[in-house]
Amino acid sequence: MIKGLHHNAYRCRDSEETRRFYEDFLGLRLAGTLPIEETKTGRATRALHTFYELGDGSYLAFFEVPDMPFQFKVQHDYDLHIALEVDEATLTAMFAKGKAHGVETRGIIDHAFIHSIYFRDPNGYVIELTAKTPAHKEDMDPAKNDARALLDRWQAEKVSPVTS
């Protein structure tokens, strides 16, 4: 049985730059740092794996691996975003903090079941802070929201993209 999320891991350009964003700006505690000098297959490497603790005991983690190329690019929200839950007061405060600190900040967006703001971290990832609305529980109840029927209809009606 899956009990919950332990961590999601992403690449980072620079561990200290990433720490400044996640710990100093967002307020997530740097909970662990794991230097890696050899892979489990015995290949020498040089990597640093860092873990930032969320309020529920799960973590966002990052790998800095200078000897292993990785294409960092500015991510579109649809391609990749990390959504973290906060309360409404924190959402409002963080929106103001982002603007004051010159961090790319968008929002506050009303998605009906959540309110969201969006930042871009130093690695190009979109970070969403989201606060549940009173409608959240009902809106996310598959017995009431027709989630499966909507997915089935999408599958039946979607048009495959043209590939060249």
For each residue, the residues with C-beta under 8 A, 3 or more apart:
1:
2:
3:
4: 56 58
5: 8 58
6: 58 59
7: 51 58 59 60 61
8: 5 59 60 61 82
9: 49 61 62 63
10: 60 61 62 63 82 123 125
11: 62 63 64 65 70 72 123
12: 15 17 18 50 62 63 64 122 123
13: 17 18 64 72 122 123
14: 17 18 64 122
15: 12 18 19 48 50 62 64
16: 19 20
17: 12 13 14 20 21 122
18: 12 13 14 15 21 22 50 62 64 121 122 123
19: 15 16 22 23 24 30 50
20: 16 17 23 24 25 122
21: 17 18 24 25 26 103 121 122
22: 18 19 25 26 28 30 52 60 121
23: 19 20 26 27 28 29 30 52
24: 19 20 21
25: 20 21 22 97 101 103
26: 21 22 23 52 84 94 127
27: 23
28: 22 23 52 53 54 60
29: 23 52 53
30: 19 22 23 33 50 51 52
31: 51 52 53 59
32: 49 50 51 59
33: 30 48 49 50 51
34: 48 49 50 51
35: 47 48 49
36: 39 45 46 47 48 49
37: 44 45 46
38: 42 43 44 45
39: 36 42 43 45
40:
41:
42: 38 39
43: 38 39
44: 37 38
45: 36 37 38 39 65 67 68
46: 36 37 65 66 67
47: 35 36 63 64 65 68
48: 15 33 34 35 36 63 64
49: 9 32 33 34 35 36 61 62 63
50: 12 15 18 19 30 32 33 34 61 62 64
51: 7 30 31 32 33 34 59 60 61
52: 22 23 26 28 29 30 31 59 60 61 62
53: 28 29 31 57 58 59
54: 28 57 58 59 60 84
55:
56: 4
57: 53 54
58: 4 5 6 7 53 54
59: 6 7 8 31 32 51 52 53 54
60: 7 8 10 22 28 51 52 54 82
61: 7 8 9 10 49 50 51 52
62: 9 10 11 12 15 18 49 50 52 123
63: 9 10 11 12 47 48 49
64: 11 12 13 14 15 18 47 48 50
65: 11 45 46 47 68 70
66: 46
67: 45 46
68: 45 47 65
69:
70: 11 65
71:
72: 11 13 123 124
73: 124
74: 120 124
75: 79 80 81 124 125 126
76: 79 80 126
77: 81 118 126 128
78:
79: 75 76
80: 75 76 125 126
81: 75 77 118 125 126 127 128
82: 8 10 60 125 126 127 128
83: 116 128 129 130
84: 26 54 127 128 129 130
85: 129 130 131 132
86: 90 91 94 129 130 131
87: 90 91 131
88: 91 92 115 131
89: 92 93
90: 86 87 93 94 129 131
91: 86 87 88 94 95 108 115 116 117 129 130 131
92: 88 89 95 96 108
93: 89 90 96 97
94: 26 86 90 91 97 98 117 129
95: 91 92 98 99 105 107 108 117
96: 92 93 99 100
97: 25 93 94 100 101 103
98: 94 95 101 103 104 105 117 119
99: 95 96 102 103 105
100: 96 97
101: 25 97 98
102: 99
103: 21 25 97 98 99 119 120
104: 98 119 120
105: 95 98 99 117 118 119
106: 109 117 118
107: 95 115 116 117 118
108: 91 92 95 115 116 117
109: 106 115 116 117 118
110: 115
111: 114 115 116
112: 133 135 139
113: 132 133 135 136 139 140
114: 111 130 131 132 133 136
115: 88 91 107 108 109 110 111 130 131 133
116: 83 91 107 108 109 111 128 129 130 131
117: 91 94 95 98 105 106 107 108 109 128 129
118: 77 81 105 106 107 109 126 127 128 129
119: 98 103 104 105 126 127 129
120: 74 103 104 124 125 126 127
121: 18 21 22 124 125 126 127
122: 12 13 14 17 18 20 21
123: 10 11 12 13 18 62 72
124: 72 73 74 75 120 121
125: 10 75 80 81 82 120 121
126: 75 76 77 80 81 82 118 119 120 121
127: 26 81 82 84 118 119 120 121
128: 77 81 82 83 84 116 117 118
129: 83 84 85 86 90 91 94 116 117 118 119
130: 83 84 85 86 91 114 115 116
131: 85 86 87 88 90 91 114 115 116
132: 85 113 114 136 137
133: 112 113 114 115 136
134:
135: 112 113 138 139
136: 113 114 132 133 139 140
137: 132 140 141
138: 135 141 144 145
139: 112 113 135 136 144 145
140: 113 136 137 145
141: 137 138 144 145
142: 145 146 147 148
143:
144: 138 139 141
145: 138 139 140 141 142 150
146: 142 149 150
147: 142 150 151
148: 142 151 152
149: 146 152 153
150: 145 146 147 153 154
151: 147 148 154 155
152: 148 149 155 156
153: 149 150 156 157
154: 150 151 157 158
155: 151 152 158
156: 152 153
157: 153 154
158: 154 155
159:
160:
161:
162:
163:
164:
